[in-house]
Amino acid sequence: MTSTQKKDAGALSAISRLLVSSDGAVSVAVVILGFIVATLLILCVGRNPAGMYKAIVQVVTGWNLDRGTWNIRYVGEWLNYSIPYVMCGFSMAFAARTGLFNIGGEGQYIIGVTVAQLGALFFPQVPGLHWLTALLCALVAGAVWGGIVGFLKARFEVSEVVSTIMLNYVALYLSRIITLTIPGTNTFKTVDFPKTALLRSPLLEKLTNGSMLNYGIFIMLLVAVLYWFLMEKTNLGFALKATGFNRNAAHYAGIPVVSSIVIAMAISGAYAGLGGGIVALGSFKYGRVISAMDNYGYTGIAVALVGNNRALGTVLAGLLFGMLQASQPLMQSKAIPKEITFIIQGLVVVFIALKTGLRLLITWSLRRAQRAAVGATSLPTDAPQVAASAPSSSLGVAPVETPQNEGGQK
């Protein structure tokens, strides 16, 4: 092999080892792969993929590359779009870290929206306290909705997958029934909220040139820190993770498994419920009669998978999905179908799902290359014992000793 070939092989081997050892590297790789496939699809339909990347740059930085103008409002809208994705991503991530699969983030989100709307319309109009109590009620409502699933799982061994899917539809139609009973409500909206119930921030609106960015961004960041602290630095987080790893072992270690499952699903539901409350009071000035699911809860599953169920990773993944949603109208203005963003999301999820198989393939390839390299190495003929032990030690296996007789001769 030439020196250039050796360098290329070494770089490829380093990348392969990084993908095997790092979940974050795999997430970055599948996102890049998703964008590559999307680029090829845009070329196949006869459009210029540069329009997609120009739209993304405009959303992330505010720069319009075609006109040479800058508007910070695009950045504010991007961050506002990202909030529910991050919150619902934490809902799924927390359950996954404790060995559960929460598909019910959408239902918990809807319950949070509904309760926050009721609080905005009927709670005392005290500045600062009004929206805070409405959000707390949305959080509690989401926790109760998730806790029901946890109780059914812990007490009666009901699959959380089945129960959460069914409760999503219960939440949707229950929300419609409750909202339609509010005085002044028509078929799609309620009366306007009082100003004291809104999460709007005049300062953030001024800084972002009139975007919908609100106090919810600070709540999202606070929740991210609390998620990390709870899972990594507290006894409760350790107990919940231990229950997720092995329930029998956790039980014998004195951890209350039944209550741990209920608590885990309740906290998971609280994240989604709070996310629904932020959307209700931050992005709308009136209550909605929800006719279909917003799909933040379902997309939150993908956010958690891309973020590897970690605090920082989930925030970054939520920002990615928020960026894709915020760029849809800009893509359409540049003759790029907005559906390409959904294709990217789907491809990312598919590639993440193939992560385990990809790692097995890379590990097998590395071991095969290592065996080939060992086999090609010439060994000295006058040192049979060293020759016998060299290949084994290079593969991480203890060397095999050559049997000797009592006289020390072979």
GIPEZI-V896089 format. One record per residue. NEAR is the number of other ideal C-beta (glycine too) atoms within 12 Angstrom. D_LAST is the distance of its C-alpha to the last C-alpha in Angstrom with 1 decimal. Layout:
NEAR&D_LAST ; NEAR&D_LAST
This chain:
11&38.7 ; 8&41.5 ; 9&42.1 ; 10&44.9 ; 11&42.8 ; 13&40.1 ; 13&42.8 ; 14&44.4 ; 20&41.1 ; 17&40.4 ; 14&43.9 ; 18&43.6 ; 22&40.4 ; 18&42.0 ; 21&45.0 ; 28&42.9 ; 21&41.1 ; 20&44.5 ; 31&45.9 ; 25&43.0 ; 16&43.3 ; 21&47.1 ; 26&49.9 ; 23&52.4 ; 24&50.9 ; 33&51.0 ; 33&54.7 ; 26&55.6 ; 28&53.9 ; 35&55.7 ; 34&59.0 ; 20&58.5 ; 25&57.6 ; 33&60.7 ; 29&62.9 ; 21&61.3 ; 24&62.1 ; 35&65.6 ; 26&66.2 ; 19&65.3 ; 25&67.6 ; 29&70.5 ; 18&70.0 ; 14&70.1 ; 19&73.5 ; 11&74.9 ; 21&75.1 ; 18&73.9 ; 28&71.0 ; 19&72.1 ; 29&74.9 ; 40&72.3 ; 26&70.6 ; 26&74.0 ; 38&75.0 ; 36&71.9 ; 25&72.4 ; 34&76.0 ; 39&75.1 ; 27&72.5 ; 22&74.3 ; 26&77.9 ; 21&78.1 ; 21&79.8 ; 21&78.2 ; 16&80.9 ; 12&83.9 ; 9&82.3 ; 15&83.6 ; 16&82.0 ; 22&82.7 ; 26&80.7 ; 27&82.0 ; 35&79.3 ; 32&76.7 ; 34&78.6 ; 35&78.9 ; 39&75.1 ; 38&74.3 ; 40&76.9 ; 39&75.4 ; 45&72.0 ; 50&73.0 ; 48&73.1 ; 50&69.8 ; 49&68.0 ; 55&69.7 ; 57&68.8 ; 52&65.3 ; 56&64.9 ; 59&66.3 ; 50&63.5 ; 47&60.8 ; 50&61.6 ; 46&61.4 ; 34&58.2 ; 39&56.5 ; 43&57.5 ; 31&56.2 ; 42&59.6 ; 31&61.0 ; 52&64.6 ; 39&66.4 ; 50&69.6 ; 57&69.9 ; 44&72.8 ; 47&74.8 ; 59&74.2 ; 57&75.3 ; 50&78.5 ; 48&79.3 ; 50&78.9 ; 53&81.2 ; 43&83.8 ; 41&83.9 ; 49&84.0 ; 46&87.0 ; 30&88.7 ; 36&88.2 ; 41&89.5 ; 33&92.7 ; 24&93.5 ; 26&92.0 ; 18&94.3 ; 20&94.5 ; 16&93.3 ; 14&91.8 ; 17&88.1 ; 16&87.9 ; 27&88.9 ; 37&86.0 ; 28&83.6 ; 27&84.7 ; 43&84.6 ; 43&81.0 ; 25&80.0 ; 34&81.6 ; 47&79.7 ; 39&76.4 ; 27&77.3 ; 40&78.4 ; 50&75.1 ; 34&73.2 ; 29&75.2 ; 46&74.7 ; 52&70.9 ; 35&71.0 ; 33&72.5 ; 45&69.5 ; 42&67.2 ; 25&69.2 ; 27&69.1 ; 38&65.3 ; 30&64.7 ; 17&67.3 ; 16&67.4 ; 15&64.2 ; 21&66.3 ; 18&64.2 ; 37&65.1 ; 20&64.9 ; 18&67.7 ; 32&69.8 ; 41&69.7 ; 26&70.6 ; 22&73.6 ; 38&74.7 ; 37&74.8 ; 21&77.7 ; 24&79.3 ; 41&79.3 ; 32&80.7 ; 23&83.7 ; 23&84.3 ; 40&84.6 ; 27&87.2 ; 16&89.2 ; 26&89.2 ; 36&90.0 ; 24&92.8 ; 19&94.6 ; 25&94.9 ; 12&98.6 ; 16&99.2 ; 23&96.1 ; 15&96.4 ; 12&93.9 ; 16&91.4 ; 23&92.1 ; 34&93.6 ; 19&96.0 ; 17&94.6 ; 34&92.7 ; 25&94.3 ; 18&93.1 ; 23&91.8 ; 40&89.2 ; 34&87.7 ; 40&84.5 ; 29&86.0 ; 25&85.5 ; 15&88.2 ; 14&85.9 ; 27&83.1 ; 23&85.6 ; 15&87.0 ; 19&83.7 ; 26&82.6 ; 19&86.0 ; 19&87.1 ; 29&83.9 ; 34&83.3 ; 37&80.6 ; 35&81.4 ; 28&80.2 ; 40&77.6 ; 38&75.2 ; 20&75.0 ; 33&74.6 ; 40&71.7 ; 24&70.0 ; 23&70.6 ; 39&69.1 ; 34&66.0 ; 19&65.5 ; 26&66.2 ; 39&63.8 ; 25&60.9 ; 15&61.9 ; 30&62.2 ; 34&58.9 ; 19&56.8 ; 14&58.5 ; 16&60.2 ; 15&59.2 ; 26&61.1 ; 27&59.1 ; 21&55.9 ; 30&57.2 ; 38&58.3 ; 29&55.0 ; 28&53.1 ; 37&55.4 ; 30&54.7 ; 20&50.9 ; 16&50.9 ; 27&54.1 ; 13&52.6 ; 17&50.5 ; 26&53.5 ; 19&55.6 ; 12&53.2 ; 17&53.2 ; 13&56.9 ; 29&58.0 ; 20&61.2 ; 31&60.0 ; 22&63.5 ; 23&65.3 ; 35&62.5 ; 39&62.9 ; 30&66.7 ; 32&66.5 ; 49&64.0 ; 49&66.3 ; 39&69.4 ; 41&68.0 ; 58&66.9 ; 54&70.4 ; 45&71.9 ; 54&70.3 ; 61&71.8 ; 50&75.1 ; 50&75.4 ; 50&74.6 ; 52&77.5 ; 52&79.8 ; 48&79.0 ; 42&79.8 ; 49&83.0 ; 48&84.4 ; 43&82.9 ; 34&83.3 ; 32&86.5 ; 24&89.9 ; 25&90.7 ; 40&89.0 ; 33&87.7 ; 28&88.2 ; 38&84.7 ; 16&84.9 ; 16&81.3 ; 28&77.9 ; 34&77.2 ; 26&73.5 ; 45&72.3 ; 49&70.5 ; 36&68.7 ; 42&67.8 ; 50&66.5 ; 41&63.6 ; 40&62.6 ; 50&63.1 ; 46&60.8 ; 36&58.1 ; 45&58.3 ; 42&58.4 ; 29&55.4 ; 38&57.6 ; 29&57.5 ; 34&60.7 ; 26&60.4 ; 34&59.0 ; 43&61.8 ; 35&64.5 ; 27&63.2 ; 44&63.0 ; 45&66.5 ; 35&67.7 ; 40&66.2 ; 45&67.9 ; 41&71.1 ; 37&71.0 ; 42&70.7 ; 35&73.8 ; 35&75.8 ; 37&75.2 ; 29&76.5 ; 20&80.2 ; 35&79.2 ; 36&77.1 ; 18&80.0 ; 19&82.2 ; 29&79.8 ; 20&79.8 ; 33&76.4 ; 25&76.4 ; 24&75.8 ; 19&73.7 ; 37&70.9 ; 36&70.2 ; 24&69.7 ; 27&67.3 ; 41&65.3 ; 38&65.2 ; 24&64.1 ; 29&61.4 ; 38&60.0 ; 29&59.8 ; 21&58.1 ; 30&55.5 ; 34&54.9 ; 18&54.5 ; 20&51.8 ; 28&49.9 ; 16&47.1 ; 15&46.5 ; 24&46.5 ; 24&43.9 ; 15&41.6 ; 17&42.1 ; 29&41.3 ; 19&38.2 ; 16&36.9 ; 22&37.8 ; 26&36.0 ; 21&32.7 ; 17&33.0 ; 20&33.6 ; 22&30.6 ; 18&28.2 ; 14&29.8 ; 19&29.3 ; 21&25.6 ; 15&25.1 ; 12&27.0 ; 14&24.9 ; 9&22.9 ; 18&19.3 ; 12&17.7 ; 8&15.3 ; 8&13.4 ; 12&12.4 ; 14&10.7 ; 18&10.3 ; 18&13.9 ; 21&15.0 ; 19&13.9 ; 19&15.8 ; 21&18.8 ; 22&20.7 ; 18&20.5 ; 15&21.7 ; 19&24.4 ; 18&25.8 ; 11&26.0 ; 15&23.1 ; 10&20.6 ; 17&17.1 ; 16&14.5 ; 12&11.5 ; 16&8.1 ; 11&7.3 ; 10&5.3 ; 8&6.7 ; 6&9.6 ; 6&8.7 ; 8&6.7 ; 8&3.8 ; 11&0.0
